[in-house]
Amino acid sequence: MSVSEVSSLLNRDNTFSATLDHDGKVPVEHLDYGYIEKCKNVKHLEKILRVLRSGEEGVYPHLNQFCEDRVKSLDPTSRALRKEQPVATAASLPTEEWSQIREDLQRWQEESKDLEALMLQPSIFHGIGNENVPPVRGTNISVPLGQNPASKAKNKPPKRALPLDYKDWDKYDVDKECEMIDGSESKKDPAPVINSGHVKIRTRVDVTTLTEKEKLLMASREKDKGNEAFRAKGYEEAVAYYTRSLSIVPTVAVFNNRAQAEIKLQRWHRALQDCQRVLELEPINLKALLRRATVFQHQGSLPLAAEDLRAVLRVEPHNTAAAKHLTEVDKKIREGQPELPIKGRKILIQDIEEDEEEAEEHARPVDPRQPVGGVDSVVSPVERGDMGNAQKKPYGGGRGDGASPHSDASNGSHGHHRRGRGGSWDKHKAAAHESPGPGKAANGTGKRGSTASEPGAAKGGRPAGVDLDAPCGALPPPLARLKNEGNLLFKNGQFSDALGKYSQAIAGFTESGIDSPEDLCILYSNRAACYLKDGNSQECIQDCSKALELQPFSLKPLLRRATAYDSMERYRPAYADYKTVLQVDNSVQAAHSSVNRITRLLIEQDGPEWREKLPDIPLVPMAAQQHRREETPTPEVLQARAEKAAQDTARRSELRFTALKQEGNEFVKKGQFQDALGKYTECLKLKPEECTVYTNRALCYLKVEKFAEAKQDCDAALGLEPTNKKAFYRRALANKGLKDYLASSSDLQEVLQQDPGVQEAEKELEEVTALLRQSLASGASPRKKVPITEVDGDQDRSVADSAPRPQEGGAINMQPADAYEFGQSLNAARSRGDAAACADLLSSVDPERLPRLLSNQLDGHVMAFVLEALDEHLLARDPGRVYRLLQSLHTAERFTVVLMLLETAERRRVTQLFEHLSSVQSDDFTKDDVQNMANIYII
């Protein structure tokens, strides 16, 4: 195949060979538009692009750009298209961002200096290291403090001269030399001290001279030592170090760690105490609940362990460790271990003689694991709470008996670990199981939560004072008995049976037609507790809602509904209910903890605007607020609350303002000016004194050719910042659009006077000057076009008049038919300085028509004159009309702009008017209404 045939084949396939010349460079002929356009070899085009960028063959910007576009069309991800970004400087960043960077750097520099100074100070642990140090972990050998445990011989043996010939090697005794070396090393290191036991570590540290920061650092170091000892299975040592850390700064984490170490040492009593301390600080600490459940299990308190594990699963339903542990505990409860009571089993009771029963009771051997007093006597079911409360003793307000969900839920107290043998009380319950009618007792056995261990019980273990027929509020005896049976079943842990009793009581209550909402509320609340215990959160929410309809702001239904919402991960309604609980009683620690936890979750989920997505939180009346019934907040407290509320409101407004402004800026970058207008308008509602927003909105008005509105925004911006260049420049563009070339030229000259280097202003000034000369040459004065509309009457009236002519003498028309007549009457009164006539005029018009009557006539002087007439003349006659007029006036179209342009004396007049109005007693408004309106007028 010849060269010509190969060339023709390449041309037919539209492919070009990207060859280099003999020097390995790109030929000059390839730096051509035609070649680059036809070339499809990306690698060769990248080499051409590098040559063009280097400037070796000259600078060709257009050819360079053409080559970049060609490479981009063939391979958009080519590395040759990547351009280095210049290093950011103060000129390339916004002023606010650069100021923040400088502040961060200065803060970092100061913190570094403080840390360096702190490190140069003497060690805070000086003198502490002289205490007895425990032996090396895993051995029984203790090394003196001043000795390096891995000391090496510093004095090397002297070098021996090498033998001169081979005969000397035969005389060299190797064994003797080795013995000499071993003997010299053994003489240098003293013999180690063998300890017969652990060295006692002091459990308290003197920190009286340390600062808070040093205490935290030292406590953290002691905790780390304990963690290291725990990982090495030195549990005694870990307990000692954890105790040292707690003596410096007590923390929840260290209490939890020490409890785990005590569990490893099988010191159940101490571990339980540490778990209790953790739950006092954090009522929903999952680790503490899990470890306390472990302690209860080893102590034989399986129902208490199961309750703690259920509390963990309510917070974390997918906690596998808790679920597995609960399965084991439930299995042991069902198996009915000999030393534990059988929960909810049906048993056959036989009658025996009284004396024989007493003998058996007295002759029964004592279980060595049975706690007498001690831990379980401290942690009784009364203190742990019941009836579905997710937290242990969640609130301190209200009644203090803690016997049931409500004060009348049960008579008698809780017992603990009773091991009954079937006395008369058991016979009564067995008979009740056979005949569960309304007149019979509830099924159950003597166990934790029953009333069998009530103080004052009859000998032989039979309870005294337990009456299932005890009255319950206004309930009739059959319903009261059902309720008492449900309470007893609930305390025995038989939640499903208790639910049935409460449901029967509710059905009987509805059929009997009793008028006692408080009792029905208690029944619904108790049944909701049963649903919550069984994990039926949806039914629990429904019953709690019904209870709250009967008794609004009842504490326990609110708390149970919040817990149910929380378990279903419906955090917003749960947050609202918890906040309502805190309004009722702010001492509910569980509600505080849940609010803090849910707040963090909602911030992660919804971002800074999480509060806006919350449901409305009802305002609890003072009569229902338990923590405020006996104490009245001091003026200082009220002032602090008001300041905090104001700060919160300001912070929320600032966040929303920033977000809206950012959205508006993004719309401007995308060219969506109409959407940006809406965002900037919302910004001005939040912060009407922000000059930047006015200039930004003026730009958007210019882009959509609304020049009059753009001019108004520029005027408002200049009222806030008289030297704002952007406002002058954009007002010049607006005047140019309105064909007011003279005003446009004046604004542009002001811009150039402030900054002569603004080239855009120079070009615009040349164009405006040419347009002004052309306008003057044509003999037409630069006037503004205004629409003319026909009105009723003998003469046609033009709305084009910017200000109606005041009436010359004569009486003022007090019954204006339209905006034109109203403007004439108002101007006539203002030209005469007759505020009384203005007051009469305002008293004759409908307040709702006032914004339309003023229309475009509203300016600073008109507003000041109207407010003067209202204050000096109309307020004394009709304060209600004054309030309604002010309520309508602020809805006028130009009100916001005019209000910002008021002078100091006119603003003082506005303040004086609202002071006089707030001192007037009227049925049409309150002082709060006046204060809210004053916030609109006084800025």
TAGIZI-V632166 format. One line per field, one symbol per residue. ss: DSSP state (a for helix, b for strand, c for the rest). phi: phi as a letter, one per 20 degrees, with the letter a starting at -180 (. if undefined). A space follows every 10 residues. Layout:
# TAGIZI-V632166
ss->???
phi->???
This chain:
# TAGIZI-V632166
ss->ccaaaaaaaa aacccccccc cccccccaaa ccaaaaaacc caaaaaaaaa aaaacccccc aaaaaaaaaa aaaaccccaa acccccccca aaccaaaaaa aaaaaaaaaa aaaaaaaaaa cccccccaaa cccccccccc bbcccccccc cccccccccc cccccaaaaa accaaaaaaa aaaaaaaacc ccbbcccccc cccccccccc caaaaaaaaa aaaaaaaaaa acccaaaaaa aaaaaaaacc caaaaaaaaa aaaacccaaa aaaaaaaaaa accccaaaaa aaaaaaaaac caaaaaaaaa aaaaacccca aaaaaaaaaa aaaaaccccc cccccccccc cccaaaaaaa aaaccccccc cccaaaaacc aaaacccccc cccccccccc cccccccccc cccccccccc cccaaaaaaa aaaacccccc cccccccccc cccccccccc cccccccccc ccccccaaaa aaaaaaaaaa acccaaaaaa aaaaaaaaaa aaccccaaaa aaaaaaaaaa aaacccaaaa aaaaaaaaaa ccccaaaaaa aaaaaaaccc aaaaaaaaaa aaaaccccaa aaaaaaaaaa aaaaaaaaaa aaaccccccc caaacaaacc ccccaaaaaa aaaaaaaaaa aaaaaaaaaa aaaaaaaaaa ccaaaaaaaa aaaaaacccc aaaaaaaaaa aaacccaaaa aaaaaaaaaa ccccaaaaaa aaaaaaaccc aaaaaaaaaa aaaaccccaa aaaaaaaaaa aaaaaaaccc cccccccccc cccccccccc cccccccccc ccccccccaa aaaaaaaaaa aaccaaaaaa aaaaccaaaa aaaaaaacca aaaaaaaaaa aaaaaaacaa aaaaaaaaac ccccaaaaaa cccaaaaaaa aaaaaaaacc ccccccaaaa aaaaaaacc
phi->.effffffff ffelccfeed ffemdffffe ebgffffefd efffffffff ffffmfdodc gfffffffff fffebfefff efcfefffcf fedfffffff ffffffffff ffffffffff fggfdfnffe ffdffffncd dddgfedffd fdfeeffffe ffgebfffff efefffffff ffffffffef ffeeeeafff dfeccecfee efffffffff ffffffffff femeffffff fffffffebf cfffgfffff ffffemefff ffffffffff ecfdefffff fffffgffen efffffffff ffffecfdff ffffffffff fffffmfged feemeecedd fcffffffff ffeffeffef fdmlffffee ffffnblnff delfbdemfd fmeafcfdfa dndedbledf dnefffffff ffffceffed eefrcfafne efdfgnfffn nffcnecfef fcmeffgfff fgffffffff feneffffgf ffffffffff ffmfdbffff ffffffffff gffeneffff ffffffffff cgmfffgfff ffffgffeme ffffffffff gfffbfefff fgffffffgf ffffedmfef ffefffefef fffeeffdfd cdffgfffff ffffffffff ffffffffff fffffffffe neffffgfff fffffecfde ffffffffff fffemdffff fffffffffe cfdfffffff fffffffeme ffffffffff ffffbfeeff ffffffffff ffffffffnd efdefcfdce cfpfdfdeff ffbffffemm fefecfebff ffffffffff femeffffff fffedfgfeg ffffleefbf ffffffffff feceffebff fgfffffeff effdffffff efefffffff ffffffffee ebeebdffff fffffeeec
